[in-house]
């Protein structure tokens, strides 16, 4: 009986990540991008950035994450190429929503 309870408890976190639909490679890319923003911290920053992507994943389905984060990144593009991300209201809204969720996640995970 103990083995069954242990196995179920061990499987829960993995199934929670699978339900969120975030591929591991996307989580890793997000953490690496997050870590580049901080010069110091090393191992501690890995945990903080991992915490932040978990918070984002809890609020956004993977498809929404892709759409919103793409909108946010595209809005920083210069010139005519960036117009498609800067001008339409729906894209502006998606980018703003992502930035808000990202900021909230970092505030929760990067406690001082």
Secondary structure as a PSIPRED ss2 file (coil, helix, strand):
# PSIPRED VFORMAT (PSIPRED V4.0)

   1 X C   1.000  0.000  0.000
   2 X H   0.000  1.000  0.000
   3 X H   0.000  1.000  0.000
   4 X H   0.000  1.000  0.000
   5 X H   0.000  1.000  0.000
   6 X H   0.000  1.000  0.000
   7 X H   0.000  1.000  0.000
   8 X H   0.000  1.000  0.000
   9 X H   0.000  1.000  0.000
  10 X H   0.000  1.000  0.000
  11 X H   0.000  1.000  0.000
  12 X H   0.000  1.000  0.000
  13 X H   0.000  1.000  0.000
  14 X H   0.000  1.000  0.000
  15 X H   0.000  1.000  0.000
  16 X H   0.000  1.000  0.000
  17 X H   0.000  1.000  0.000
  18 X H   0.000  1.000  0.000
  19 X H   0.000  1.000  0.000
  20 X H   0.000  1.000  0.000
  21 X C   1.000  0.000  0.000
  22 X C   1.000  0.000  0.000
  23 X C   1.000  0.000  0.000
  24 X H   0.000  1.000  0.000
  25 X H   0.000  1.000  0.000
  26 X H   0.000  1.000  0.000
  27 X H   0.000  1.000  0.000
  28 X H   0.000  1.000  0.000
  29 X H   0.000  1.000  0.000
  30 X H   0.000  1.000  0.000
  31 X H   0.000  1.000  0.000
  32 X H   0.000  1.000  0.000
  33 X H   0.000  1.000  0.000
  34 X H   0.000  1.000  0.000
  35 X H   0.000  1.000  0.000
  36 X H   0.000  1.000  0.000
  37 X C   1.000  0.000  0.000
  38 X C   1.000  0.000  0.000
  39 X C   1.000  0.000  0.000
  40 X C   1.000  0.000  0.000
  41 X C   1.000  0.000  0.000
  42 X C   1.000  0.000  0.000
  43 X H   0.000  1.000  0.000
  44 X H   0.000  1.000  0.000
  45 X H   0.000  1.000  0.000
  46 X H   0.000  1.000  0.000
  47 X H   0.000  1.000  0.000
  48 X H   0.000  1.000  0.000
  49 X H   0.000  1.000  0.000
  50 X H   0.000  1.000  0.000
  51 X H   0.000  1.000  0.000
  52 X H   0.000  1.000  0.000
  53 X H   0.000  1.000  0.000
  54 X H   0.000  1.000  0.000
  55 X H   0.000  1.000  0.000
  56 X H   0.000  1.000  0.000
  57 X H   0.000  1.000  0.000
  58 X H   0.000  1.000  0.000
  59 X H   0.000  1.000  0.000
  60 X C   1.000  0.000  0.000
  61 X C   1.000  0.000  0.000
  62 X H   0.000  1.000  0.000
  63 X H   0.000  1.000  0.000
  64 X H   0.000  1.000  0.000
  65 X H   0.000  1.000  0.000
  66 X H   0.000  1.000  0.000
  67 X H   0.000  1.000  0.000
  68 X H   0.000  1.000  0.000
  69 X H   0.000  1.000  0.000
  70 X H   0.000  1.000  0.000
  71 X H   0.000  1.000  0.000
  72 X H   0.000  1.000  0.000
  73 X H   0.000  1.000  0.000
  74 X H   0.000  1.000  0.000
  75 X C   1.000  0.000  0.000
  76 X C   1.000  0.000  0.000
  77 X C   1.000  0.000  0.000
  78 X C   1.000  0.000  0.000
  79 X C   1.000  0.000  0.000
  80 X H   0.000  1.000  0.000
  81 X H   0.000  1.000  0.000
  82 X H   0.000  1.000  0.000
  83 X H   0.000  1.000  0.000
  84 X H   0.000  1.000  0.000
  85 X H   0.000  1.000  0.000
  86 X H   0.000  1.000  0.000
  87 X C   1.000  0.000  0.000
  88 X C   1.000  0.000  0.000
  89 X H   0.000  1.000  0.000
  90 X H   0.000  1.000  0.000
  91 X H   0.000  1.000  0.000
  92 X H   0.000  1.000  0.000
  93 X H   0.000  1.000  0.000
  94 X H   0.000  1.000  0.000
  95 X H   0.000  1.000  0.000
  96 X H   0.000  1.000  0.000
  97 X H   0.000  1.000  0.000
  98 X H   0.000  1.000  0.000
  99 X H   0.000  1.000  0.000
 100 X H   0.000  1.000  0.000
 101 X H   0.000  1.000  0.000
 102 X H   0.000  1.000  0.000
 103 X H   0.000  1.000  0.000
 104 X H   0.000  1.000  0.000
 105 X H   0.000  1.000  0.000
 106 X H   0.000  1.000  0.000
 107 X H   0.000  1.000  0.000
 108 X H   0.000  1.000  0.000
 109 X H   0.000  1.000  0.000
 110 X C   1.000  0.000  0.000
 111 X C   1.000  0.000  0.000
 112 X C   1.000  0.000  0.000
